[in-house]
C-alpha cells in the first residue's frame, strides 16, 4: 500500500517526526485482559511487520500492556528500527500480579517506567512519552498534573525522552502542562459516538498539536449504528472503515492508532485511508453522537 494512502502525513509540532496519519496501536498484542503473551507470538510479530511494510511509521504502545509484553514483541519484530519510525509509549499505571490497574504516578514511578520502556523496546531514548492520567478510567478528571509533567520534563532534559504528550486529560490540564514543557500530542477517548472533545480538537489543531483518539472504533463496546451501517453499505466499505475515515476528515491533526490482532483486520483498517466521505454522508454521520446521547 502506498504511504500516501494512509490518510496523509502529519508532523508533530517542534519535531522532525513526520508520520502517516494511520498508525497502529499495539495493545491487542497481548493475552486476554491485556495480560501476558498472546497465544500466537509469531502472529503478533507478523502483524507488526505487515504494518511497517504497508507504510505505517507510528506505533502506540505501553510497557504496562502485558505488562512488558507488547514492547518486547515490538523489539523482537522490528529492532533495529527503520529510520522514520516513531514509537509512542505511555506512563502512569502498573499491573501487579492480580492483573488490576494501579496508578504509578510519582516521579520515582515515572522514572522507573521510562527505564522499563527503554529496556524492553531496546532504545537509548524514547521518541514520545504520554503521561496517562488515570482519571475515571476512560474519561479525565480535573486536578493538577504539574508534578508528573515536571518529572517527565526532567527526564527529557536528561536525554531519556525526546518529546512529551498527554493522555486522558482535560483542557485545563493541557494548559497547565504547556506552562512546564512543550506538548506534541494529546490522546483521549473520542469517536463517532463519543464527541466530548470536539472543542478541544479544534483548539489543538490551531496550535498544531496532534490529537490521537483512543477507542476510535468504540473500544470494548464497538460502535453500532444503523446510520453507520447504512453509509458503509452505500460506499461499499465496512462500518469500521467509515468510522475511521470520518475521524480522518474530522480534523487534519487527528492521528489514528487502531489496534488488531489480525493481519486481515489490519489491512482493512489501513484501507480506510483511501475512503473519501461525500459531504452528505458526513452530515449523516455527524448525527450519530446525538443518537448515542439519546440512548443513554
DAMO-V555895 format. One record per residue. RES is the residue in one small letter. PHI is phi in radians with two decimals (999 if undefined). Layout:
# DAMO-V555895
RES,PHI
RES,PHI
This chain:
# DAMO-V555895
x,999
x,-1.12
x,-1.03
x,-1.12
x,-1.49
x,-1.61
x,1.43
x,1.56
x,-2.16
x,-2.49
x,-1.90
x,-1.06
x,-1.08
x,1.27
x,-2.23
x,-1.78
x,-1.50
x,-1.95
x,-2.16
x,-1.20
x,-1.25
x,-1.77
x,-1.96
x,-2.45
x,-1.70
x,-1.58
x,-0.99
x,-1.40
x,-1.52
x,-2.24
x,-1.39
x,-0.98
x,1.28
x,0.99
x,-2.32
x,1.28
x,-1.33
x,-1.25
x,-1.09
x,-2.15
x,-1.13
x,-1.07
x,-1.15
x,-1.14
x,-1.07
x,-1.11
x,-1.11
x,-1.07
x,-1.18
x,-1.12
x,-1.06
x,-1.12
x,-1.09
x,-1.44
x,1.91
x,-1.12
x,-2.36
x,-2.45
x,-2.05
x,-1.84
x,-2.63
x,-2.85
x,-1.32
x,-1.55
x,-1.45
x,2.20
x,-1.25
x,1.35
x,-1.04
x,-1.10
x,-1.12
x,-1.17
x,-1.23
x,-1.04
x,-1.10
x,-1.06
x,-1.40
x,-2.14
x,-1.39
x,-1.24
x,-1.30
x,-1.24
x,-1.04
x,1.63
x,-1.34
x,-1.92
x,-1.85
x,-1.92
x,-2.08
x,-2.43
x,-2.20
x,2.33
x,-2.47
x,-2.41
x,-2.09
x,-1.26
x,-1.02
x,-1.38
x,1.23
x,-1.35
x,-1.94
x,-2.08
x,-1.22
x,-2.52
x,-2.17
x,-1.27
x,-0.94
x,-1.18
x,-1.07
x,-1.16
x,-1.11
x,-1.07
x,-1.16
x,-1.07
x,-1.15
x,-1.09
x,-1.08
x,-1.03
x,-1.14
x,-1.33
x,-1.61
x,1.28
x,-2.10
x,-1.63
x,-2.62
x,-1.58
x,-1.04
x,-2.40
x,-2.07
x,-1.62
x,-1.42
x,-1.73
x,-1.24
x,-1.24
x,0.90
x,-1.67
x,1.18
x,-1.98
x,-2.46
x,-1.38
x,-2.09
x,-1.19
x,2.49
x,-1.14
x,-2.07
x,-1.05
x,-1.07
x,-1.22
x,-1.15
x,-1.08
x,-1.08
x,-1.20
x,-1.09
x,-1.13
x,-1.15
x,-1.16
x,-1.10
x,-1.42
x,1.53
x,-1.51
x,-2.24
x,-1.54
x,-2.52
x,-2.15
x,-2.26
x,-2.31
x,-2.49
x,1.06
x,-2.22
x,-1.70
x,-1.06
x,-1.13
x,-1.19
x,-1.10
x,-1.05
x,-1.09
x,-1.08
x,-1.19
x,-1.39
x,-1.84
x,-2.78
x,-1.25
x,-2.08
x,-1.78
x,-2.76
x,-2.27
x,-2.12
x,-2.29
x,-1.27
x,-2.85
x,-2.90
x,-0.91
x,-1.68
x,-2.15
x,-2.13
x,-1.12
x,-1.72
x,-0.93
x,-1.13
x,-1.08
x,-1.01
x,-1.13
x,-1.17
x,-1.14
x,-1.06
x,-1.11
x,-1.60
x,1.35
x,-1.55
x,-1.22
x,-2.06
x,-2.11
x,-1.22
x,-1.58
x,1.00
x,-1.11
x,-1.99
x,1.76
x,1.21
x,-1.28
x,-2.18
x,-0.92
x,-0.99
x,-2.38
x,-2.76
x,-1.06
x,-1.06
x,-1.06
x,-1.12
x,-1.14
x,-1.11
x,-1.04
x,-1.07
x,-1.21
x,-1.64
x,1.19
x,-2.19
x,-1.54
x,-0.98
x,-1.22
x,-1.12
x,-1.14
x,-1.08
x,-1.23
x,-1.09
x,-1.08
x,-1.09
x,-1.08
x,-1.44
x,-1.10
x,-2.86
x,-1.22
x,-1.62
x,-1.45
x,-1.96
x,-1.94
x,-2.32
x,-1.11
x,-1.93
x,-2.88
x,-1.91
x,-2.20
x,-1.08
x,-1.08
x,-1.19
x,-1.01
x,-1.07
x,-1.12
x,-1.09
x,-1.14
x,-1.15
x,-1.07
x,-1.17
x,-1.70
x,-1.66
x,-1.67
x,-1.77
x,-1.03
x,-1.02
x,-1.17
x,-1.30
x,-1.04
x,-1.06
x,-1.09
x,-1.15
x,-1.05
x,-1.41
x,-1.12
x,-1.08
x,-1.16
x,-1.08
x,-1.13
x,-1.13
x,-1.13
x,-1.16
x,-1.82
